[in-house]
Amino acid sequence: MNFIKTAIDGVVIVEPKVFNDARGYFYESYNENEFKANGIDCRFVQDNQSKSSYG
């Protein structure tokens, strides 16, 4: 994940790494350790997103 600080104090843009191909995509939208390492302390362990295409 890329964490991009902004000019607004406390506002960070989080860009997940998206893995995609003809079948669909997958990305981890939240990871507690990654967020903590970037100064965001929030108790939520992990969240993933995926989409699969027919065929």
N, C-alpha and C positions, 0 to 999 in steps of 0.2 A: 504494500500500500504506500501511496505517496501522501504525505501530510504537508499541505501548503499553508503557511501562515499568511494572514491578510493584514491590512492596515487597521482593521477593527480589532481591538483587544479582546482576546478570548474566542475569536472566530477563526476556524481552521477548515480548509477545504480538504476533504478526504477523497482521494481517487484510488479505487480498488484496481488490482490487476485482474483483467478479464481474460479468461482463456476460452477461445471460441474456435469453432470449425463448422463444417457443413451440418453437423448433428445438433448444434445449439451452442450454449455457452454456460460457463460456471465462474463464479467469483465469490470470494469471502468478503462480505460487506462489513463485518465487525470481528475483531479479535482482541480480547481483553489485554493481552500482553503487548500487542502492537500499539494500541491506544495509550496504555500506561507509559510505554517507552517514549511516546510523543507528547507527554504531559496532559493526557486526558484520562482522568481517573473516574471510571464509571463501572459499576458492578453489573456486568452482563458478559457471559463467557465467550460466545461465538455465534455468528450468524452467516449463513451462506445463501446464495441465490443461484438458481439454475433454470435453464429452459431447454427443452428437447424438441426437435423438429421431427415430424413424421417421416419415416423412410430412412 
